[in-house]
Amino acid sequence: MNDFRFGPAEFYLVGFEGDRPDPATFRALTDLINTGVVLLLDFVVLTKSDTGELSILELDSEDDSLGLGDISPIAAGIAGDEDMEALAEAIPPGQSAAIVVLELSFARELAQNLAAAGGQVLRSERVPAPVVNAMMDILDQEGE
């Protein structure tokens, strides 16, 4: 049987006010990590000055300089320089965002089970939650 060490990873760019995230901002993330639904692979804070200069603060497993408590990445550095530069383009001058890289634990198990059965995930697509909810609202209205 194939034992997958990790499942698919997703990069999220989460904007916030100021140059440091408020720990309350990521309470939902902490809850998911604590239940094992996701694993935090990497966490990087990007701050863009009013002139567009980028500063980067990478959180590693032994650093709590952001005051995030128990949130600790297990693969600090997986978000590379190219990832940071590409994602930083979406941050307006004078604002900040965090790159949050999550491993989808359930997807690892699914991929592992499919491989054991002789199959493999060739591709997956993510539809953003707002789009799914809008489509469900449309379908609900049509069904009435």
TORVOVEX-622481 format. One record per residue (C-alpha): x, y, z. Coordinates in steps of 0.05 Angstrom, whole numbers, padded with zeros to 5 digits, always signed. Layout:
BEGIN
XYZ/...
! end
This chain:
BEGIN
+00000+00000+00000/+00024+00071-00015/+00033+00111+00048/+00030+00184+00030/+00069+00228+00078/+00028+00289+00058/-00035+00302+00018/-00048+00361-00027/-00028+00429-00002/-00065+00495-00012/-00037+00565-00009/-00083+00618+00021/-00068+00692+00020/-00106+00722+00079/-00108+00798+00085/-00112+00836+00150/-00103+00906+00178/-00036+00927+00207/+00031+00891+00200/+00015+00833+00247/-00046+00788+00247/-00090+00790+00308/-00091+00720+00339/-00167+00723+00339/-00164+00728+00263/-00138+00658+00259/-00180+00625+00313/-00219+00585+00261/-00153+00561+00231/-00129+00539+00300/-00194+00500+00310/-00184+00463+00244/-00112+00447+00260/-00131+00421+00329/-00184+00374+00299/-00134+00347+00248/-00175+00368+00187/-00114+00407+00162/-00041+00412+00179/-00005+00479+00179/+00055+00471+00133/+00078+00543+00129/+00059+00612+00152/+00090+00676+00124/+00070+00749+00136/+00079+00797+00078/+00074+00872+00090/+00075+00921+00033/+00095+00993+00050/+00059+01053+00021/+00115+01056-00031/+00107+00983-00049/+00168+00956-00013/+00156+00885+00012/+00177+00859+00080/+00173+00785+00097/+00167+00752+00164/+00170+00676+00163/+00143+00639+00223/+00183+00576+00240/+00166+00521+00288/+00206+00553+00345/+00183+00624+00335/+00122+00657+00365/+00140+00729+00346/+00071+00737+00316/+00036+00717+00380/-00003+00661+00348/+00005+00614+00407/-00001+00540+00388/+00000+00552+00313/+00066+00523+00290/+00084+00505+00218/+00112+00436+00206/+00146+00452+00139/+00169+00525+00146/+00199+00546+00080/+00152+00508+00034/+00126+00576+00009/+00186+00595-00033/+00210+00663-00057/+00173+00656-00123/+00108+00640-00086/+00116+00700-00041/+00131+00747-00098/+00072+00722-00139/+00023+00726-00081/+00050+00794-00058/+00025+00824-00123/-00046+00818-00096/-00030+00859-00034/-00046+00934-00041/+00008+00983-00018/+00004+00998+00056/-00029+00931+00073/-00009+00862+00098/-00028+00790+00087/-00008+00721+00111/+00009+00663+00066/-00021+00603+00100/-00001+00536+00069/-00047+00479+00091/-00043+00405+00079/-00112+00376+00070/-00109+00314+00115/-00173+00283+00088/-00147+00289+00017/-00083+00251+00036/-00126+00194+00061/-00170+00196-00001/-00110+00195-00048/-00077+00139-00008/-00141+00097-00010/-00150+00109-00084/-00078+00089-00098/-00087+00025-00057/-00147+00009-00100/-00106+00019-00164/-00129+00090-00180/-00098+00157-00175/-00120+00229-00172/-00102+00259-00239/-00129+00328-00225/-00173+00365-00176/-00207+00433-00182/-00227+00479-00126/-00290+00520-00133/-00289+00579-00084/-00341+00576-00029/-00377+00640-00051/-00388+00610-00120/-00414+00544-00092/-00462+00581-00046/-00487+00626-00101/-00500+00566-00146/-00536+00530-00090/-00580+00591-00078/-00597+00592-00153/-00613+00518-00152/-00656+00526-00089/-00695+00582-00122/-00707+00541-00185/-00732+00482-00143/-00785+00524-00108/
! end
